[in-house]
Amino acid sequence: MGKELRKSQRIDFERGIDVQIMGIDGTWRRSCRMLDASDGGALLQVQGSVGDLDLKEFFLLLSSTGLAYRRCKMVRVNGDQIGVIFLKPDVRKKVASPSARKMPVVA
């Protein structure tokens, strides 16, 4: 995808930032470098093969302890680089039960 078609402004990292990708179920991990990032996605340079990995949905680990992460989906491959989009969390509104929604009667 050409840079002129991107929806969000990207921040380029001159040397890249060391990160890891990990399967949703935790069964695989790969070291990689984040070359650029935006609000909606990132460009990663992966070390090793990604051909055998399920990249429909995975975690991008931004810290060595795994406490900072984003849920991702791969959208393109170009050699050892993959473009990913960040998936939004599935936020559902909590709806109060009908009895909790009743207004108290003031006399």
C-alpha positions in Angstrom: 0.0 0.0 0.0 1.4 3.3 -1.0 2.1 5.9 1.8 -0.2 8.3 0.0 -3.2 5.9 0.5 -2.8 5.6 4.2 -5.6 7.0 6.4 -3.4 7.8 9.4 -0.1 9.6 9.7 2.7 7.2 10.5 5.7 7.6 12.7 8.9 6.1 11.2 11.4 4.6 13.5 14.9 5.1 12.1 16.4 1.8 13.4 13.2 0.1 14.3 11.9 -1.0 17.7 12.4 -4.6 18.9 9.0 -6.2 19.5 7.5 -9.7 19.2 4.4 -11.2 17.7 2.6 -14.0 19.5 -0.3 -16.3 18.6 -3.6 -15.6 20.4 -3.3 -19.0 22.0 0.4 -18.4 23.0 1.7 -21.4 21.0 4.2 -19.4 18.9 6.3 -16.3 19.0 8.6 -14.4 16.6 11.0 -11.6 17.1 10.6 -8.6 14.8 11.2 -4.9 14.4 8.5 -2.3 14.2 9.5 0.0 11.4 6.6 2.4 11.6 3.3 2.8 13.4 0.1 4.8 13.4 -3.1 4.8 15.3 -4.5 2.1 13.1 -1.5 -0.2 12.3 2.2 -0.9 11.9 4.8 -2.2 9.5 6.9 -5.1 11.0 10.1 -6.7 9.8 9.8 -10.4 10.9 12.8 -12.5 11.8 12.3 -16.0 10.4 9.5 -17.5 8.3 5.8 -16.5 8.8 4.5 -18.9 6.2 3.5 -21.5 8.8 1.9 -19.0 11.2 -1.8 -18.2 11.6 -1.7 -14.4 11.2 -5.5 -13.8 11.0 -5.3 -12.6 14.6 -2.3 -12.3 16.9 -0.7 -10.1 19.6 2.0 -7.5 19.0 4.0 -7.5 22.2 5.4 -4.0 22.7 7.2 -4.7 26.0 9.5 -7.5 27.1 7.1 -8.5 29.9 4.1 -8.6 27.6 2.2 -6.0 29.6 1.9 -3.6 26.6 0.4 -5.2 23.6 -2.1 -4.7 20.7 -4.3 -7.3 19.0 -3.5 -7.4 15.3 -4.4 -8.8 11.9 -2.0 -9.1 9.0 -3.2 -7.2 5.9 -0.2 -7.6 3.5 3.2 -9.3 3.1 6.2 -8.0 1.2 9.3 -10.3 1.7 10.2 -10.2 5.4 7.9 -7.3 6.1 4.2 -7.5 7.1 1.6 -4.8 7.4 -0.8 -5.2 10.3 -3.9 -3.4 11.5 -4.8 -3.0 15.1 -8.1 -4.6 16.0 -10.4 -2.7 18.3 -11.5 -4.4 21.5 -15.1 -5.8 21.4 -16.7 -3.4 23.8 -20.3 -4.1 24.6 -22.5 -1.8 26.6 -23.9 -3.3 29.8 -27.6 -3.0 29.9 -29.3 -2.8 33.3 -32.0 -5.3 34.0 -35.6 -4.0 33.8 -35.9 -4.0 37.6 -32.8 -1.8 37.9 -34.1 0.7 35.3 -37.3 1.5 37.2 -37.3 4.9 38.8 -38.0 5.1 42.5 -41.4 6.6 43.4 -41.1 9.7 45.4 -44.1 10.5 47.6 
